[in-house]
């Protein structure tokens, strides 16, 4: 290679981001994901034996999906082809699959097709892959940050093994950063040294995203002046400057949205105000619509608290209207008040279960006639139809009279012993005793004391 060509290669290398230059060259260089790649694990055994079937790698950004695919490519004896769901179209896919078919027939060489961001393919594009995967023309490795069971066709997921990659731990990120500082592919050419707390900060703020941490480290090294000792010293302050404000992983209409609101609701239901406020803060920081959060709190107030604290619904509805009236950023205070109130309120799903049981009976075809004495008696001729016999509860002591209101003995509402429902439970038990007494007396009226 001449001098000009060598300089071109060096310049091109400098333009490649550090995270790309530091991709693992083998399975042993992959950091983290021990639940998939640890000794004796299924995926590692399949890769080492070159007996890999089609698979889908699902995990957050920077967790190592592409790195794992390239490590597989380095290990396998099969041809490795790659495409991206962002760039490829049906025509490109057909061309890749046709070439794989010819290669297999002519040379007996199998093909691994790596499709990054596979969730960007629409249904028709994914359908193009099905015959080739089914017939073994290609071994598919799909990579996605989205839940494959929502965003990838069921026939494709059923023909593939799905492996979920986890965000890298802080010690794993620190290990990668230290490797990058000394590796010849990384920053070894620079006289750089990083303090422990600087690396720890990068690892913590990147939230398991190795790519983000490595790119921040590269910025820190490239932009920090050399000190009097000839060393580029990466301090905590330099690290904070290089990574700036953390970008919250939160896609407004996809997994980040659904997972976070799920964690929020379950934290309130689970009576953990600390966790609930954290998830609330994350959603608001990421730009979630406060009205959406408020609506979910209104639903939760009835579904998970109900009559254990009837004020919960009042608080939630008031918070919804107040947040709408005030707007952000002050609406966060109102939502936090409602969230903490509901999280610390006594819990009961008895009202939710009551309507669920009743609707289940109706949907199953158990439709009951309205008793004659409860039917509308306000029109002319109602008496001749037998719409008589209703006893007005307020005419009796305790505003209670034992009479049939529905022709079934089914129990739908069973109040818990939590909060105000304990009072309701005792009251309902007293009324039950009065009804039983009325039946024993041959249906005579029975009244309750207040």
C-alpha positions as CSV (number, residue, x, y, z in Angstrom):
1,X,0.0,0.0,0.0
2,X,1.4,3.4,-0.9
3,X,1.6,6.3,1.6
4,X,-1.5,8.0,0.2
5,X,-3.6,4.8,0.5
6,X,-2.3,4.3,4.0
7,X,-3.3,7.8,5.0
8,X,-6.8,7.3,3.5
9,X,-7.3,4.2,5.5
10,X,-6.1,5.9,8.7
11,X,-8.5,8.8,8.1
12,X,-11.4,6.5,7.4
13,X,-10.6,4.7,10.7
14,X,-10.8,7.9,12.6
15,X,-14.2,8.7,11.1
16,X,-15.7,5.4,12.4
17,X,-17.2,6.0,15.8
18,X,-15.5,4.4,18.8
19,X,-18.4,2.1,19.5
20,X,-18.2,0.7,16.0
21,X,-14.4,0.2,16.1
22,X,-14.7,-1.6,19.5
23,X,-17.2,-4.2,18.4
24,X,-16.3,-7.6,19.8
25,X,-14.4,-9.8,17.4
26,X,-15.4,-13.1,19.1
27,X,-17.9,-14.4,21.6
28,X,-15.2,-14.1,24.4
29,X,-15.0,-10.4,23.8
30,X,-18.7,-9.8,24.4
31,X,-19.4,-8.2,27.8
32,X,-22.6,-9.0,29.6
33,X,-25.5,-11.2,28.5
34,X,-24.3,-14.1,30.6
35,X,-27.8,-15.4,30.7
36,X,-27.5,-16.1,27.0
37,X,-23.8,-16.6,26.4
38,X,-22.5,-18.0,29.7
39,X,-20.8,-21.4,29.7
40,X,-23.3,-24.1,28.8
41,X,-26.1,-21.8,27.8
42,X,-28.2,-22.8,24.8
43,X,-27.3,-19.9,22.5
44,X,-23.6,-20.2,23.1
45,X,-23.6,-24.0,22.5
46,X,-25.6,-23.5,19.3
47,X,-23.1,-20.8,18.0
48,X,-20.0,-22.8,18.9
49,X,-21.4,-25.9,17.2
50,X,-22.4,-23.9,14.2
51,X,-25.9,-25.4,14.6
52,X,-27.7,-22.0,14.8
53,X,-31.3,-21.8,13.8
54,X,-33.2,-18.6,13.0
55,X,-33.4,-16.2,15.9
56,X,-34.5,-12.8,16.9
57,X,-32.4,-10.6,19.2
58,X,-34.6,-8.3,21.2
59,X,-33.1,-5.6,23.5
60,X,-32.6,-1.9,24.2
61,X,-30.2,0.2,22.2
62,X,-26.5,-0.5,23.0
63,X,-27.1,-3.9,24.5
64,X,-25.0,-5.7,21.9
65,X,-27.4,-7.1,19.3
66,X,-25.3,-6.2,16.3
67,X,-22.1,-7.1,18.1
68,X,-23.5,-10.5,18.9
69,X,-24.6,-11.0,15.2
70,X,-21.0,-10.1,14.1
71,X,-19.5,-12.4,16.6
72,X,-21.7,-15.2,15.2
73,X,-20.5,-14.2,11.7
74,X,-16.9,-14.5,12.8
75,X,-17.6,-18.0,14.3
76,X,-19.7,-19.6,11.7
77,X,-18.6,-21.3,8.4
78,X,-21.7,-19.9,6.7
79,X,-21.9,-16.9,4.4
80,X,-22.9,-13.8,6.3
81,X,-25.2,-11.2,4.7
82,X,-26.6,-8.2,6.3
83,X,-29.4,-5.7,5.6
84,X,-31.3,-3.0,7.5
85,X,-35.0,-2.6,8.0
86,X,-34.5,1.1,7.6
87,X,-32.9,0.9,4.1
88,X,-33.8,-2.4,2.5
89,X,-37.0,-3.0,0.4
90,X,-38.7,-6.0,-1.0
91,X,-36.6,-5.9,-4.1
92,X,-33.4,-6.0,-2.1
93,X,-34.7,-8.8,0.0
94,X,-35.6,-10.9,-3.0
95,X,-32.2,-10.4,-4.4
96,X,-30.5,-11.5,-1.2
97,X,-32.7,-14.5,-0.9
98,X,-32.2,-15.5,-4.6
99,X,-28.4,-15.3,-4.2
100,X,-28.6,-17.4,-1.1
101,X,-30.6,-20.0,-2.9
102,X,-28.1,-20.2,-5.8
103,X,-25.2,-20.3,-3.4
104,X,-26.8,-23.2,-1.5
105,X,-27.6,-25.1,-4.7
106,X,-24.2,-24.5,-6.5
107,X,-21.7,-24.6,-3.7
108,X,-23.6,-26.1,-0.7
109,X,-22.8,-23.0,1.3
110,X,-25.4,-21.9,3.9
111,X,-26.3,-18.2,4.5
112,X,-26.9,-16.3,7.6
113,X,-29.0,-13.2,6.9
114,X,-28.7,-10.5,9.6
115,X,-31.6,-8.0,9.5
116,X,-31.0,-5.0,11.7
117,X,-34.0,-3.0,12.9
118,X,-36.3,-5.7,11.5
119,X,-39.3,-4.1,13.1
120,X,-39.2,-1.4,10.4
121,X,-40.2,-4.0,7.8
122,X,-43.9,-4.0,7.2
123,X,-46.1,-7.1,7.0
124,X,-45.6,-7.7,3.3
125,X,-41.8,-7.3,3.6
126,X,-41.7,-9.8,6.5
127,X,-43.9,-12.2,4.5
128,X,-41.2,-12.3,1.8
129,X,-38.8,-13.9,4.3
130,X,-41.2,-16.7,5.4
131,X,-40.6,-19.2,2.6
132,X,-36.8,-18.8,2.7
133,X,-36.8,-19.2,6.5
134,X,-39.2,-22.1,6.3
135,X,-37.1,-24.0,3.7
136,X,-33.8,-23.2,5.3
137,X,-32.5,-21.1,2.4
138,X,-31.3,-18.6,5.0
139,X,-30.8,-18.6,8.7
140,X,-32.4,-15.4,9.9
141,X,-31.0,-13.2,12.6
142,X,-33.3,-10.3,13.3
143,X,-32.4,-7.5,15.7
144,X,-34.9,-5.2,17.2
145,X,-35.5,-2.8,20.0
146,X,-39.2,-3.5,19.9
147,X,-41.1,-6.3,21.4
148,X,-41.1,-8.9,18.5
149,X,-44.4,-10.4,19.6
150,X,-46.0,-7.1,18.8
151,X,-44.0,-5.9,15.8
152,X,-42.9,-9.0,14.0
153,X,-45.3,-11.4,12.2
154,X,-46.4,-14.4,14.3
155,X,-45.4,-16.9,11.5
156,X,-41.9,-15.4,11.6
157,X,-41.5,-15.5,15.4
158,X,-42.9,-19.0,15.5
159,X,-40.1,-20.1,13.2
160,X,-37.4,-18.4,15.2
161,X,-36.1,-18.5,18.8
162,X,-36.5,-15.1,20.5
163,X,-33.6,-14.1,22.8
164,X,-34.0,-11.0,25.0
165,X,-30.8,-9.0,25.7
166,X,-30.6,-7.0,28.9
167,X,-29.1,-3.5,29.4
168,X,-25.5,-3.8,30.4
169,X,-24.7,-3.4,34.0
170,X,-22.6,-0.5,35.3
171,X,-19.6,-2.7,35.9
172,X,-19.9,-4.1,32.4
173,X,-19.9,-0.6,30.9
174,X,-16.9,0.4,33.0
175,X,-15.1,-2.7,31.7
176,X,-15.8,-1.7,28.1
177,X,-14.6,1.9,28.7
178,X,-11.4,0.7,30.2
179,X,-10.8,-1.6,27.3
180,X,-11.5,1.2,24.8
181,X,-8.8,3.4,26.5
182,X,-6.1,0.8,26.0
183,X,-7.1,-1.1,22.8
184,X,-5.4,-0.2,19.6
185,X,-8.7,-0.1,17.8
186,X,-9.9,2.4,20.4
187,X,-8.1,5.2,22.0
188,X,-4.7,3.7,22.7
189,X,-3.0,6.2,20.4
190,X,-4.0,9.0,22.9
191,X,-2.3,9.5,26.2
192,X,-5.6,9.4,28.0
193,X,-6.4,8.3,31.6
194,X,-9.8,8.4,33.2
195,X,-10.7,8.7,36.9
196,X,-12.8,5.9,38.4
197,X,-15.6,8.3,39.2
198,X,-15.6,9.6,35.7
199,X,-16.1,6.2,34.2
200,X,-18.7,5.3,36.9
201,X,-20.6,8.5,35.9
202,X,-20.6,7.5,32.2
203,X,-21.7,4.0,33.1
204,X,-24.5,5.2,35.3
205,X,-25.9,7.9,33.0
206,X,-25.9,5.8,29.8
207,X,-28.4,3.4,31.5
208,X,-27.0,0.2,30.0
209,X,-26.3,1.6,26.5
210,X,-22.7,0.7,25.7
211,X,-22.8,2.7,22.5
212,X,-23.7,5.9,24.2
213,X,-21.1,5.4,26.9
214,X,-18.3,4.7,24.4
215,X,-19.2,7.7,22.2
216,X,-19.2,10.0,25.2
217,X,-15.8,8.7,26.2
218,X,-14.5,9.4,22.7
219,X,-15.8,12.9,22.8
220,X,-14.2,13.4,26.2
221,X,-10.8,12.2,24.9
222,X,-10.9,14.1,21.6
223,X,-12.0,17.5,23.1
224,X,-9.9,17.6,26.3
225,X,-6.6,19.4,26.1
226,X,-3.4,17.6,27.1
227,X,-2.2,18.6,30.5
228,X,1.2,19.8,31.6
229,X,2.2,16.1,32.2
230,X,1.4,15.3,28.6
231,X,-1.7,13.3,29.6
232,X,-5.4,13.8,28.7
233,X,-7.0,13.6,32.1
234,X,-10.7,12.6,32.1
235,X,-12.2,13.8,35.3
236,X,-15.8,13.5,36.6
237,X,-16.4,17.1,35.4
238,X,-15.2,16.3,31.9
239,X,-17.3,13.1,31.8
240,X,-20.4,15.1,32.8
241,X,-19.7,17.6,30.1
242,X,-19.2,15.0,27.5
243,X,-22.4,13.1,28.0
244,X,-24.6,16.2,28.7
245,X,-28.2,15.6,29.6
246,X,-29.4,12.0,29.6
247,X,-31.8,11.2,26.8
248,X,-34.6,9.1,28.4
249,X,-35.5,5.9,26.4
250,X,-39.2,6.5,25.9
251,X,-41.0,6.0,22.6
252,X,-44.4,7.7,22.9
253,X,-46.4,5.0,21.1
254,X,-44.3,1.9,21.5
255,X,-42.6,-0.3,24.1
256,X,-41.1,2.5,26.2
257,X,-44.5,4.1,26.6
258,X,-46.4,0.9,27.4
259,X,-43.8,-0.5,29.7
260,X,-43.4,2.7,31.7
261,X,-47.1,3.4,32.2
262,X,-47.5,-0.3,33.2
263,X,-44.8,0.1,35.8
264,X,-46.5,3.3,37.0
265,X,-49.9,1.7,37.4
266,X,-48.5,-1.4,39.1
267,X,-46.5,0.7,41.5
268,X,-49.6,2.7,42.6
269,X,-51.5,-0.6,42.9
270,X,-48.7,-2.1,44.9
271,X,-48.8,0.9,47.4
272,X,-45.2,2.1,46.6
273,X,-45.4,5.9,46.3
274,X,-41.6,6.2,45.8
275,X,-41.6,4.0,42.7
276,X,-44.9,5.5,41.4
277,X,-43.5,9.1,41.6
278,X,-40.3,8.0,39.8
279,X,-42.2,6.5,36.9
280,X,-44.4,9.6,36.8
281,X,-41.3,11.8,36.7
282,X,-39.8,9.7,33.8
283,X,-43.0,10.0,31.8
284,X,-43.3,13.7,32.3
285,X,-39.6,14.3,31.6
286,X,-39.9,12.3,28.3
287,X,-42.9,14.4,27.2
288,X,-45.8,12.1,27.9
289,X,-49.2,13.8,27.7
290,X,-50.3,14.7,31.3
291,X,-53.9,14.1,30.3
292,X,-53.1,10.5,29.4
293,X,-51.6,10.0,32.9
294,X,-54.5,11.6,34.6
295,X,-57.0,9.4,32.8
296,X,-55.1,6.3,33.9
297,X,-55.2,7.5,37.5
298,X,-59.0,8.0,37.2
299,X,-59.4,4.4,36.0
300,X,-57.1,3.1,38.7
301,X,-59.0,4.9,41.5
302,X,-62.0,2.8,40.8
303,X,-60.3,-0.4,39.6
304,X,-57.7,-0.8,42.4
305,X,-59.0,1.4,45.3
306,X,-62.8,1.6,44.8
307,X,-64.8,1.8,48.0
308,X,-61.9,1.1,50.2
309,X,-61.4,4.9,49.9
310,X,-64.2,6.4,47.8
311,X,-62.4,9.8,48.0
312,X,-59.7,8.3,45.7
313,X,-61.9,8.7,42.6
314,X,-62.7,12.3,43.7
315,X,-59.0,13.1,44.0
316,X,-58.2,11.5,40.7
317,X,-61.0,13.3,38.8
318,X,-60.1,16.6,40.4
319,X,-56.5,16.1,39.5
320,X,-57.5,15.4,35.9
321,X,-59.4,18.6,35.6
322,X,-56.8,20.7,37.5
323,X,-54.0,19.4,35.4
324,X,-55.9,20.3,32.2
325,X,-56.7,23.7,33.6
326,X,-53.2,24.5,34.9
327,X,-51.0,22.8,32.2
328,X,-47.4,21.9,32.4
329,X,-45.0,22.4,34.2
330,X,-47.2,22.9,37.3
331,X,-49.5,20.0,36.4
332,X,-46.7,17.7,37.6
333,X,-47.4,18.8,41.2
334,X,-51.0,18.0,40.9
335,X,-50.4,14.6,39.3
336,X,-47.8,13.9,42.0
337,X,-50.3,14.7,44.7
338,X,-52.9,12.4,43.1
339,X,-50.3,9.6,42.6
340,X,-49.1,9.6,46.1
341,X,-52.6,9.8,47.5
342,X,-53.7,6.8,45.5
343,X,-50.5,4.8,46.2
344,X,-51.0,5.2,49.9
345,X,-54.8,4.6,49.9
346,X,-56.2,1.3,51.1
347,X,-56.7,-1.0,48.1
348,X,-59.7,-3.1,46.9
349,X,-60.7,-4.4,43.5
350,X,-64.1,-5.5,44.7
351,X,-66.1,-3.0,42.6
352,X,-64.0,-4.0,39.5
353,X,-64.6,-7.7,40.2
354,X,-68.3,-7.1,40.8
355,X,-69.0,-5.6,37.3
356,X,-66.7,-8.2,35.7
357,X,-68.8,-11.0,37.3
358,X,-72.1,-9.4,36.3
359,X,-71.1,-8.8,32.7
360,X,-69.7,-12.3,32.5
361,X,-73.1,-13.7,33.4
362,X,-74.9,-11.4,30.9
363,X,-72.4,-12.3,28.2
364,X,-72.9,-16.0,28.9
365,X,-76.6,-15.5,28.1
366,X,-77.9,-15.4,31.7
367,X,-80.3,-12.6,31.1
368,X,-82.9,-12.3,33.9
369,X,-86.3,-10.7,33.7
370,X,-87.1,-7.6,35.8
371,X,-89.3,-8.6,38.7
372,X,-92.9,-7.3,38.2
373,X,-92.8,-5.1,41.3
374,X,-89.7,-3.3,40.1
375,X,-91.0,-2.5,36.6
376,X,-92.1,1.0,35.6
377,X,-95.5,1.7,37.2
378,X,-95.9,5.4,36.1
379,X,-98.0,4.9,33.0
380,X,-101.7,4.1,32.6
381,X,-102.4,0.4,32.6
382,X,-99.3,-0.6,34.5
383,X,-101.4,-1.9,37.4
384,X,-103.3,-4.2,35.0
385,X,-100.0,-5.6,33.8
386,X,-99.1,-6.5,37.4
387,X,-96.4,-3.8,37.9
388,X,-97.4,-3.5,41.6
389,X,-96.1,-4.4,45.0
390,X,-93.0,-2.3,45.1
391,X,-92.1,-1.2,48.7
392,X,-90.5,2.2,49.0
393,X,-87.3,1.8,51.2
394,X,-87.6,5.2,52.7
395,X,-90.9,4.3,54.3
396,X,-89.3,1.8,56.6
397,X,-87.0,2.1,59.6
398,X,-83.4,2.3,58.6
399,X,-84.4,3.1,55.0
400,X,-84.3,-0.7,54.3
401,X,-86.9,-3.2,53.4
402,X,-86.4,-6.9,52.5
403,X,-87.7,-7.5,49.0
404,X,-86.4,-9.2,45.8
405,X,-84.4,-6.9,43.5
406,X,-83.0,-9.5,41.1
407,X,-84.2,-13.1,40.7
408,X,-80.8,-14.8,41.5
409,X,-78.8,-15.6,44.5
410,X,-75.5,-14.8,42.7
411,X,-73.0,-12.7,44.7
412,X,-71.3,-10.0,42.7
413,X,-70.1,-7.4,45.1
414,X,-67.9,-8.7,47.9
415,X,-66.4,-5.8,49.9
416,X,-63.0,-6.4,51.3
417,X,-62.0,-5.6,54.9
418,X,-59.8,-2.7,53.7
419,X,-60.6,0.9,54.6
420,X,-64.1,2.1,54.3
421,X,-65.2,-1.3,52.7
422,X,-65.0,-2.8,56.2
423,X,-67.9,-0.5,57.1
424,X,-69.7,-1.5,54.0
425,X,-69.1,-5.1,54.6
426,X,-70.6,-4.9,58.1
427,X,-73.6,-3.0,56.8
428,X,-74.2,-5.6,54.1
429,X,-74.0,-8.4,56.6
430,X,-76.6,-6.7,58.7
431,X,-78.9,-6.4,55.7
432,X,-78.4,-10.0,54.9
433,X,-79.4,-11.0,58.3
434,X,-82.6,-9.0,58.0
435,X,-83.4,-10.6,54.6
436,X,-82.9,-14.0,56.1
437,X,-85.2,-13.1,59.0
438,X,-87.8,-11.9,56.6
439,X,-87.7,-15.2,54.7
440,X,-88.1,-17.1,58.0
441,X,-91.2,-15.0,58.8
442,X,-92.8,-15.9,55.5
443,X,-91.8,-12.9,53.6
444,X,-92.9,-10.2,56.1
445,X,-91.2,-6.9,55.9
446,X,-87.9,-6.5,57.9
447,X,-86.4,-3.2,58.6
448,X,-82.9,-2.2,59.7
449,X,-81.9,0.3,62.3
450,X,-79.8,3.1,61.1
